[in-house]
Structure formats: C-alpha cells, structure tokens
Amino acid sequence: MKKISFILTLILFFQTGLKAKEITYQEILENPTDLELNLNYAKQQENTGNLKLTISTLERLNMLYPENLDIKLYLLSILIEMDSKVKVDLMVRTMMNDPNTPAETKKTIAKLLTSPSKEKESNWFAYLDLKYLQTEENNVSGITKSKKLLQEDNLIPYPAVDGRLVVEDDKTFNRTGALTIGRNLNNSSSVFFNISLDVKTIEKKVTGDSDIISSSLSYFKIFGNNYISPYAYWSKPNYRRQEDYESKGYGINNTYFFNEKNNINYGLAYSETSYDRSSAFTAADDNDSDVYSSFIKHNFNFTKKSQLGTKIILNRTEAKKEFDSYDSTGINLTYSHFLPIGTLKLSSTYLKNAYDEPETFLSVSKIRDDESFVNSISLEGQIIQLLPFIKKSKISEGVFYTLKLRQSDVSSNIQNHDVERKFFTMGLTKRFNLNELFK
C-alpha cells in the first residue's frame, strides 16, 4: 500500500467523515474487514465523541492491516487524546523500534506526543435523531389483482374505491424522535438504550393513523473474530379506529469474519404480539401471535466499495387462530456500492409462506399458500453529498437523506391476499450530539 503523509491522511479522514453516509453498528458487524467503511465509521464515532468505539475499530483494522502506518498514526492520535498512557507507550515503543518506520513518521509521532491532549472522554454518550419520512403508495388498501375477494368459496367484487376506507394512491407521513444513550464498558463492549416516538398519519384513508412508543436495549461485544449483539425491545402502538396491541421481543446476532473478503452474519429471535380487547374490539386478542425467526447471511466484498450479501431466512409464526399460523422460508440478495453521493443498495427477497389450516370463512378446503417477491433500490447518505454547495452551512451538519423505491408482489391461492404494491419513500434525519450532558 502506498504510504502518504500524516497530514494528508487527516485531511482524507475529515473529508470521508463529511461525505460518508450515517453508518450503523449493524453494517460494521456485517462488514468488519471493509477498510473504507470502518475508517468512515471510526471518524463518525470520533465526531460524536465516542472515542472508545473509535479505538476498538482502529485496533481491529490495525490487526488486519499491520503494514498500514496511516491506521497506526490515527489510532495513536486517539489514544493520546484519551490519555491512555499504557497503550500509547506500547505503540510508540513498537513504532519507534521498528526499522521499517520512516523518519518522517517518527517525527510525526514526536509532534503528537508533545501536542496538548484534550479532556478525557466520558464513558457515557448520547444523541437525538429527529426523522421525517414521506411514503407514496399506489395500493394502500391492498386491492387484489383480480379486484375480487374470496368468501365461503365464492368470489365477490372488491369494495369500490371511495377515497376514505378503500383507497388506491395515498401518502403516509412519519415523524420520529429517537433518543439513544450508551455507555462504553471497555474498548470491546458497549451497551445502548433507545426510546422513540413515531407519529404516522395517512393523507386520505381514515384508518391506520397511529403513534407508536418503542424502546430497545442492546449489548455489543467483540470477542476474537466474533461481533456478538444480544438485544431486547418493546413497542406499544396506539391506532385510530383499529385494534391496539403490544409487542416485545428478544434476539441475538453475531458476525464472524474469516478474512477481509468473507464474513457471515446470523441471528435468532423471538417476539410476541398481544392485542388489547376492548368494548369496540371484543375479539381483538384472538389475533395474538408468537414469531420465531432465524437467518444466516454470507457477505462477500468484491472491492472496498462494493459488497454482495446472500441471506437465508427461516421463520415460524404461532397464532391463537390456527389459520394464521405458518412457516416462512426464503432468500435475500443484496448488493451495496459506495458512491460519491451516497450508498446505493439493490435488494431482492423471495419468501414462501405455508399456512397450517384453512380459514373456513374464506374457504373450507383451501389452505393459504403465498409466494412473495420484494425488490427495492435505495440511496442513502449525507445531504451535503447531494448538495455540496451547502457544506459550509451549520444547518447541514448531521443531516442524512433517504430515497427508496420498493415493489411488493404477493401471489396467493387465496385471492384476498393476491396483492401488488409499489412504494416511494423520501426521508431526512437530523442528529444532535448530546455528549456535553455527560461532561
């Protein structure tokens, strides 16, 4: 790898930190050896004040790319900032005694050691995300392809579009506020707590508006080649003109990397949904269900900027109503590519749902069997990547955009579920760093 000066390296890091999209921890779990992605993530965490996660990312990259002096210098600068004397002494001694370390690099190390260090970072960190999403859908009411419904083994016409209860084209608006508070337990583990409120309104359809309170607790641990993440979550939607329910779940994900090209990500999860019985919905709790899910995904990095992921899906839904219990099997292919304007992602999912028993109200003999194809294309990144002329504006800092096209095509032997939909979503997220609260 070609060596460049430390100053140019810092400029590169600052530029990639400004131009990169918001990178999630899940992406790092799935791509632990992607050099560019992980460097951008390290810079992103440094900008939010989470220096311990920056260090753990750089230490892992240092093990994967031991000849890369730029990574070593970046790591050393963060260790000095953290006032981590033992690790600084070890790195300085190793690099200074290494005959392959250029004289220019040794001078840079000396300058780093004599520069004043910043205040020691708190183990706590926090940030607030404010998000707005607008989705246009061409079939909000799920009108069937045949414009017919099955009822007691007879086909009847689907209700006419009235613009209120039965709607085709419509818009959905989501406004979300999410607070995340975390603590670094050590250089290889962290714990996160998140609480959010999502308010959804539909432009035309009179049912479906809601406000949803949800929370989650996650733990992350790096152990050898494993990146383990157990989690738990809870949500409570409040719907207008529909049954309310409560959902909670538990799960664990792990990513194991073989080398910088190949890694696997797999997980197990359980969730349960409990509906609220009320005077308006006396049989609502008949819809209660439990879901057992699992997946395994192989990620292959073609280059530092492109990746192909293949996921196998196995799910089991146990419902109080036996005709709503089913097994799901499927496969997902996802291709991701980093562009100057953001991250382009192409995704295609095939899923087969096999139900246990017939829904006698619809048919006494037919057992529902569905096959679905969901294809999507999305582009995500920082707003300044699309509008570089506002780069110097403070209002653009920490603002991320989302653009997504999705098509869902479900083929079912029960006409009521034979539905095709198309979606277009636009969104903006503003992140506020709240780390000052813990200083």
C-alpha positions as CSV (number, residue, x, y, z in Angstrom):
1,M,0.0,0.0,0.0
2,K,1.3,3.4,-0.9
3,K,2.4,5.5,2.1
4,I,1.1,9.1,2.3
5,S,1.9,11.8,4.8
6,F,0.1,12.1,8.1
7,I,-1.4,15.5,7.2
8,L,-2.9,14.2,4.0
9,T,-4.2,11.2,6.0
10,L,-6.0,13.5,8.4
11,I,-7.5,15.5,5.5
12,L,-8.7,12.3,4.0
13,F,-10.3,11.2,7.2
14,F,-12.0,14.6,7.7
15,Q,-13.3,14.5,4.1
16,T,-14.6,11.0,4.3
17,G,-16.2,11.9,7.7
18,L,-18.1,14.7,6.0
19,K,-19.0,12.8,2.9
20,A,-19.9,9.4,4.2
21,K,-23.5,8.3,5.0
22,E,-24.5,7.5,8.5
23,I,-23.0,4.1,9.1
24,T,-24.8,1.9,11.6
25,Y,-23.2,-0.6,14.0
26,Q,-25.0,-3.4,12.2
27,E,-23.2,-2.5,9.0
28,I,-19.9,-2.8,10.9
29,L,-21.0,-6.2,12.3
30,E,-21.7,-7.3,8.7
31,N,-18.5,-5.8,7.2
32,P,-15.8,-5.9,9.9
33,T,-13.0,-6.1,7.4
34,D,-14.1,-3.3,4.9
35,L,-11.3,-0.8,5.3
36,E,-13.1,2.3,3.9
37,L,-16.4,1.6,5.6
38,N,-14.6,1.0,9.0
39,L,-12.4,4.1,8.7
40,N,-15.5,6.2,7.9
41,Y,-17.3,4.6,10.9
42,A,-14.3,5.4,13.2
43,K,-14.3,9.0,12.1
44,Q,-18.1,9.2,12.6
45,Q,-17.8,7.9,16.1
46,E,-15.0,10.3,16.8
47,N,-17.2,13.2,15.7
48,T,-19.9,12.1,18.1
49,G,-17.4,11.8,20.9
50,N,-17.5,8.0,21.2
51,L,-13.7,7.6,21.2
52,K,-13.7,4.1,22.8
53,L,-15.6,2.7,19.8
54,T,-13.2,4.6,17.5
55,I,-10.3,2.9,19.2
56,S,-11.8,-0.6,19.1
57,T,-12.5,-0.1,15.3
58,L,-8.9,1.1,14.6
59,E,-7.3,-1.6,16.8
60,R,-9.2,-4.2,14.7
61,L,-8.1,-2.6,11.5
62,N,-4.5,-2.4,12.8
63,M,-4.5,-6.2,13.3
64,L,-6.0,-6.8,9.8
65,Y,-3.6,-4.3,8.0
66,P,-0.4,-4.3,10.1
67,E,1.6,-2.6,7.4
68,N,-0.7,0.4,7.2
69,L,1.1,3.2,9.0
70,D,-1.7,5.6,8.5
71,I,-4.0,3.5,10.6
72,K,-1.4,3.3,13.3
73,L,-0.9,7.1,13.4
74,Y,-4.7,7.7,13.5
75,L,-5.0,5.2,16.4
76,L,-2.1,6.7,18.2
77,S,-3.6,10.2,17.9
78,I,-6.9,9.0,19.5
79,L,-5.0,7.1,22.3
80,I,-3.1,10.3,23.1
81,E,-6.4,12.2,23.2
82,M,-7.9,9.6,25.5
83,D,-4.8,9.9,27.8
84,S,-4.3,6.1,27.5
85,K,-0.7,6.1,28.7
86,V,-0.1,2.3,28.7
87,K,-1.3,1.8,25.2
88,V,0.4,5.0,24.0
89,D,3.8,3.9,25.4
90,L,3.4,0.4,23.9
91,M,2.5,1.8,20.4
92,V,5.3,4.5,20.5
93,R,7.9,1.9,21.6
94,T,6.8,-0.5,18.9
95,M,6.8,2.0,16.1
96,M,10.0,3.8,17.1
97,N,11.9,0.5,17.3
98,D,10.6,-0.8,14.0
99,P,13.3,-0.3,11.3
100,N,10.5,-0.1,8.7
101,T,9.1,3.1,10.3
102,P,10.1,6.1,8.1
103,A,11.9,9.0,9.7
104,E,9.0,11.3,8.7
105,T,6.6,9.1,10.6
106,K,8.9,9.2,13.7
107,K,8.8,13.0,13.5
108,T,5.0,12.9,13.4
109,I,4.9,10.7,16.4
110,A,7.1,13.1,18.3
111,K,4.8,16.0,17.4
112,L,1.8,14.0,18.6
113,L,3.4,13.3,21.9
114,T,4.3,17.0,22.5
115,S,0.8,18.3,21.5
116,P,-1.7,19.1,24.3
117,S,-4.2,16.4,24.8
118,K,-8.0,17.0,25.1
119,E,-10.1,16.4,28.2
120,K,-10.6,12.8,29.0
121,E,-13.7,11.4,27.4
122,S,-16.7,10.2,29.5
123,N,-17.8,6.6,29.2
124,W,-21.3,7.8,28.5
125,F,-22.6,9.2,25.2
126,A,-26.0,10.2,23.8
127,Y,-27.6,11.5,20.7
128,L,-31.1,12.5,19.5
129,D,-32.4,11.7,16.0
130,L,-35.3,13.6,14.5
131,K,-36.6,11.9,11.4
132,Y,-39.2,12.8,8.8
133,L,-40.4,10.2,6.2
134,Q,-42.9,10.5,3.4
135,T,-44.1,7.4,1.5
136,E,-46.3,7.3,-1.6
137,E,-48.1,4.0,-2.2
138,N,-50.2,3.0,-5.1
139,N,-52.4,0.5,-3.2
140,V,-52.8,1.5,0.4
141,S,-56.0,-0.6,0.9
142,G,-54.4,-3.8,-0.6
143,I,-56.9,-4.1,-3.5
144,T,-56.4,-7.5,-5.1
145,K,-55.1,-8.1,-8.6
146,S,-58.3,-9.6,-9.7
147,K,-60.5,-6.9,-8.0
148,K,-62.2,-9.8,-6.2
149,L,-62.4,-11.4,-2.8
150,L,-63.0,-15.0,-1.7
151,Q,-65.8,-15.6,0.8
152,E,-67.2,-19.0,1.7
153,D,-65.6,-20.4,-1.6
154,N,-67.3,-17.8,-3.7
155,L,-65.8,-14.8,-5.4
156,I,-67.3,-11.4,-4.7
157,P,-66.3,-8.0,-6.1
158,Y,-63.8,-6.0,-4.1
159,P,-65.4,-2.9,-2.5
160,A,-65.4,0.1,-4.7
161,V,-62.8,2.8,-4.1
162,D,-64.4,5.5,-2.0
163,G,-61.3,7.6,-1.1
164,R,-61.8,7.0,2.6
165,L,-62.0,3.3,3.6
166,V,-60.9,1.9,0.2
167,V,-58.0,3.9,-1.3
168,E,-55.5,3.3,-4.1
169,D,-52.9,6.1,-4.3
170,D,-52.1,7.7,-0.9
171,K,-49.4,9.2,1.1
172,T,-48.1,8.3,4.6
173,F,-46.2,10.7,6.8
174,N,-43.9,9.6,9.7
175,R,-42.4,11.9,12.2
176,T,-40.0,10.2,14.6
177,G,-37.9,11.3,17.6
178,A,-35.4,8.8,18.9
179,L,-33.1,9.2,21.9
180,T,-30.1,6.9,22.3
181,I,-28.0,6.7,25.5
182,G,-25.0,4.4,25.6
183,R,-22.0,3.5,27.8
184,N,-18.7,2.1,26.8
185,L,-17.9,-0.7,29.2
186,N,-14.4,-1.2,27.8
187,N,-12.7,-1.0,24.5
188,S,-14.5,-4.0,23.1
189,S,-18.0,-3.7,24.6
190,S,-20.8,-1.2,24.8
191,V,-24.4,-1.1,25.9
192,F,-27.1,1.1,24.3
193,F,-30.6,2.1,25.3
194,N,-33.1,3.7,22.8
195,I,-36.5,5.1,23.3
196,S,-38.6,6.6,20.4
197,L,-41.9,8.0,19.4
198,D,-43.2,7.6,15.9
199,V,-46.3,9.5,14.7
200,K,-47.9,8.3,11.5
201,T,-50.7,9.9,9.5
202,I,-52.3,8.9,6.3
203,E,-53.5,11.5,3.9
204,K,-56.8,10.0,2.6
205,K,-57.5,6.7,4.3
206,V,-59.4,7.2,7.6
207,T,-57.9,4.2,9.3
208,G,-54.2,3.5,10.0
209,D,-53.1,6.7,11.7
210,S,-51.1,5.9,14.8
211,D,-48.5,7.0,17.4
212,I,-46.0,4.3,18.5
213,I,-43.8,4.3,21.6
214,S,-40.9,1.9,21.5
215,S,-37.7,1.1,23.3
216,S,-34.8,-1.3,23.0
217,L,-31.7,-2.4,24.9
218,S,-28.7,-3.7,23.0
219,Y,-25.3,-5.0,24.1
220,F,-22.3,-5.3,21.8
221,K,-19.2,-7.4,22.4
222,I,-16.1,-8.0,20.3
223,F,-14.7,-11.5,21.1
224,G,-12.0,-12.7,18.8
225,N,-13.4,-12.9,15.3
226,N,-17.0,-12.6,16.6
227,Y,-19.1,-9.5,17.0
228,I,-22.0,-10.5,19.3
229,S,-25.1,-8.4,19.9
230,P,-28.0,-9.6,22.1
231,Y,-31.0,-7.3,22.3
232,A,-34.5,-6.8,23.6
233,Y,-37.3,-4.5,22.5
234,W,-40.8,-3.4,23.3
235,S,-43.3,-1.3,21.4
236,K,-46.9,-0.1,22.0
237,P,-48.8,1.3,19.0
238,N,-51.9,3.4,19.5
239,Y,-54.1,3.2,16.4
240,R,-57.1,5.2,15.3
241,R,-60.1,3.1,14.5
242,Q,-58.1,-0.1,14.8
243,E,-57.1,-2.6,17.5
244,D,-54.2,-1.7,19.6
245,Y,-51.5,-4.2,20.6
246,E,-48.2,-4.6,22.4
247,S,-45.1,-6.2,21.0
248,K,-41.9,-7.4,22.7
249,G,-39.1,-9.5,21.6
250,Y,-35.6,-10.8,22.2
251,G,-32.8,-11.9,20.0
252,I,-29.1,-12.3,19.3
253,N,-27.0,-11.5,16.2
254,N,-23.4,-12.5,15.6
255,T,-20.9,-11.7,12.8
256,Y,-17.9,-13.9,12.3
257,F,-15.2,-12.8,9.8
258,F,-12.9,-15.2,8.0
259,N,-10.9,-12.6,6.2
260,E,-11.2,-9.2,4.6
261,K,-13.4,-10.6,1.8
262,N,-15.7,-13.0,3.6
263,N,-17.8,-12.9,6.7
264,I,-21.1,-14.4,7.9
265,N,-23.9,-12.8,9.9
266,Y,-26.5,-14.9,11.6
267,G,-29.2,-14.5,14.2
268,L,-32.1,-16.0,16.3
269,A,-35.1,-14.0,17.6
270,Y,-38.4,-14.4,19.3
271,S,-41.3,-11.9,19.5
272,E,-44.8,-12.0,20.8
273,T,-47.7,-9.7,20.0
274,S,-50.7,-9.2,22.4
275,Y,-53.8,-7.4,21.2
276,D,-56.0,-5.3,23.5
277,R,-59.6,-6.4,24.0
278,S,-62.0,-3.5,24.3
279,S,-65.7,-2.7,24.0
280,A,-65.1,-1.7,20.4
281,F,-62.9,-4.8,19.6
282,T,-64.2,-7.6,21.8
283,A,-62.3,-10.3,20.0
284,A,-59.1,-8.4,19.4
285,D,-56.9,-10.8,21.5
286,D,-57.8,-13.6,19.1
287,N,-55.1,-12.1,16.9
288,D,-52.3,-12.8,19.4
289,S,-49.2,-14.4,17.9
290,D,-45.6,-15.6,18.6
291,V,-42.9,-15.4,16.0
292,Y,-39.7,-17.5,16.0
293,S,-37.2,-16.3,13.4
294,S,-33.7,-17.1,12.2
295,F,-31.4,-16.2,9.4
296,I,-27.9,-16.7,8.1
297,K,-26.2,-14.3,5.7
298,H,-22.9,-14.5,3.8
299,N,-21.2,-11.2,2.8
300,F,-18.6,-11.1,0.1
301,N,-16.7,-7.9,-0.5
302,F,-15.8,-7.5,-4.2
303,T,-13.8,-4.4,-3.5
304,K,-13.6,-1.8,-0.7
305,K,-16.7,-0.1,-2.2
306,S,-18.9,-3.0,-3.2
307,Q,-20.4,-6.0,-1.5
308,L,-22.8,-8.8,-2.2
309,G,-24.9,-10.3,0.6
310,T,-26.8,-13.6,0.5
311,K,-29.3,-14.3,3.3
312,I,-31.3,-17.5,4.0
313,I,-34.5,-16.9,6.0
314,L,-36.4,-19.3,8.3
315,N,-39.4,-18.1,10.4
316,R,-42.2,-19.7,12.3
317,T,-45.4,-17.8,13.4
318,E,-47.6,-19.3,16.0
319,A,-51.0,-17.6,16.2
320,K,-54.0,-18.1,18.5
321,K,-56.0,-18.6,15.3
322,E,-54.5,-21.7,13.8
323,F,-55.2,-20.5,10.2
324,D,-52.9,-17.6,10.9
325,S,-50.0,-19.9,11.9
326,Y,-47.4,-20.5,9.2
327,D,-43.8,-21.3,8.2
328,S,-41.7,-18.9,6.2
329,T,-38.7,-19.8,4.1
330,G,-36.8,-17.5,1.7
331,I,-33.7,-15.9,0.4
332,N,-32.5,-12.4,0.1
333,L,-29.8,-11.0,-2.2
334,T,-28.4,-7.5,-1.5
335,Y,-25.8,-5.6,-3.5
336,S,-24.3,-2.4,-1.9
337,H,-22.0,0.1,-3.6
338,F,-20.4,3.3,-2.2
339,L,-20.8,6.3,-4.5
340,P,-19.7,9.9,-4.1
341,I,-23.3,10.9,-3.5
342,G,-24.1,8.1,-1.0
343,T,-24.6,4.3,-0.7
344,L,-26.6,2.6,-3.4
345,K,-28.3,-0.6,-2.4
346,L,-30.2,-3.1,-4.5
347,S,-32.2,-5.8,-2.7
348,S,-34.4,-8.7,-3.8
349,T,-36.2,-11.1,-1.5
350,Y,-38.2,-14.2,-2.2
351,L,-40.4,-15.6,0.6
352,K,-42.7,-18.6,0.7
353,N,-45.4,-18.8,3.5
354,A,-47.1,-22.1,4.1
355,Y,-50.1,-21.9,6.4
356,D,-51.3,-24.7,8.8
357,E,-55.1,-24.7,8.3
358,P,-57.8,-23.3,6.1
359,E,-59.6,-20.1,7.1
360,T,-63.1,-21.6,6.8
361,F,-64.8,-18.2,6.5
362,L,-62.9,-17.9,3.2
363,S,-62.7,-21.5,2.1
364,V,-63.4,-24.8,3.8
365,S,-60.8,-26.7,1.8
366,K,-58.1,-24.2,0.5
367,I,-55.1,-23.8,2.8
368,R,-53.4,-20.5,2.1
369,D,-50.1,-20.6,0.3
370,D,-48.2,-17.4,-0.6
371,E,-45.1,-16.6,-2.6
372,S,-43.8,-13.0,-2.5
373,F,-41.1,-11.1,-4.3
374,V,-40.0,-7.8,-2.9
375,N,-37.5,-5.7,-4.9
376,S,-36.0,-2.4,-3.8
377,I,-33.4,0.2,-4.7
378,S,-32.3,2.8,-2.3
379,L,-29.8,5.6,-2.0
380,E,-28.7,7.0,1.4
381,G,-26.1,9.4,2.6
382,Q,-25.5,12.9,4.0
383,I,-27.4,15.8,2.5
384,I,-24.2,17.6,1.6
385,Q,-23.3,14.7,-0.7
386,L,-26.3,15.7,-2.9
387,L,-26.0,19.4,-2.2
388,P,-22.2,20.1,-1.8
389,F,-22.7,23.9,-2.0
390,I,-24.3,23.9,1.5
391,K,-21.2,22.1,3.0
392,K,-20.2,25.2,5.0
393,S,-23.7,25.7,6.4
394,K,-24.0,24.7,10.0
395,I,-27.6,23.6,9.4
396,S,-26.4,20.8,7.2
397,E,-24.3,19.2,9.8
398,G,-25.6,15.7,10.9
399,V,-28.4,15.7,8.3
400,F,-28.9,12.5,6.4
401,Y,-31.2,11.6,3.5
402,T,-33.0,8.5,2.3
403,L,-34.5,7.7,-1.1
404,K,-36.1,4.3,-1.7
405,L,-38.2,2.6,-4.4
406,R,-39.8,-0.7,-3.4
407,Q,-42.2,-3.2,-5.2
408,S,-44.0,-6.0,-3.4
409,D,-45.7,-8.7,-5.4
410,V,-47.6,-11.4,-3.5
411,S,-49.1,-14.4,-5.3
412,S,-51.5,-16.4,-3.3
413,N,-54.0,-19.2,-3.9
414,I,-56.5,-17.1,-1.8
415,Q,-57.5,-14.1,-3.9
416,N,-57.8,-11.9,-0.8
417,H,-54.0,-11.9,-0.4
418,D,-53.1,-11.8,-4.1
419,V,-51.8,-8.2,-4.0
420,E,-49.2,-6.0,-5.7
421,R,-47.9,-2.7,-4.2
422,K,-45.4,0.0,-5.1
423,F,-43.8,2.4,-2.7
424,F,-41.6,5.5,-3.0
425,T,-40.0,6.9,0.2
426,M,-38.2,10.2,0.9
427,G,-36.7,11.0,4.3
428,L,-34.5,13.3,6.2
429,T,-32.8,12.7,9.6
430,K,-31.1,15.3,11.8
431,R,-28.8,14.0,14.5
432,F,-27.9,16.1,17.6
433,N,-24.9,15.2,19.7
434,L,-25.7,15.3,23.4
435,N,-22.4,14.2,24.8
436,E,-21.9,17.5,26.5
437,L,-24.5,16.4,29.1
438,F,-22.1,13.8,30.5
439,K,-19.1,16.1,30.8
